[in-house]
Amino acid sequence: MNINTDFEIFPYSGASLLSFGMKIQDVENLIGPPDNISKNHLNQRVEFRSFMNVGYTAQDPASLNHIGFGRQMIGVRYGNIMLFKENENTVLKKLYDEDSQAFIYLGFVIFINLGITLTGFHDEDINQKAVTVFPHGIWDRRISKLKPFSF
């Protein structure tokens, strides 16, 4: 796996061969061993590879529940939208056209019906530009804090 690896995002399912619910060893078999491993504030395992990260539930056995891509991962796409190759506003508009029930929270634009968050797109901050893919339910406990995002 490298920055040119193609990853197609599937709403609430994962990206390419990575599917939410997969076990640690299954992920490693597909994309290789992590460069680094840490725990987040929820005591969940987070693995870093190149310019992407994958996170797991804190329960045992841990299962995949987060996939994050940095701007360097130029092969990431949703449908025909090349998320890191196209202009930020173009990406936002195309995603908003598919999910106008978008929200903003702590600098993240959350396309709740697509299972995708973006950062660094709406404010054109190249240093923050990233995409996260999430399963159903991840934002449920924060839904009352989310503010509507309009394009």
Summary of the structure (lengths in Angstrom):
residues: 151
radius of gyration: 14.7
end to end distance: 34.0
largest distance: 40.7
contacts: 434
relative contact order: 0.17
helix: 19%
strand: 36%
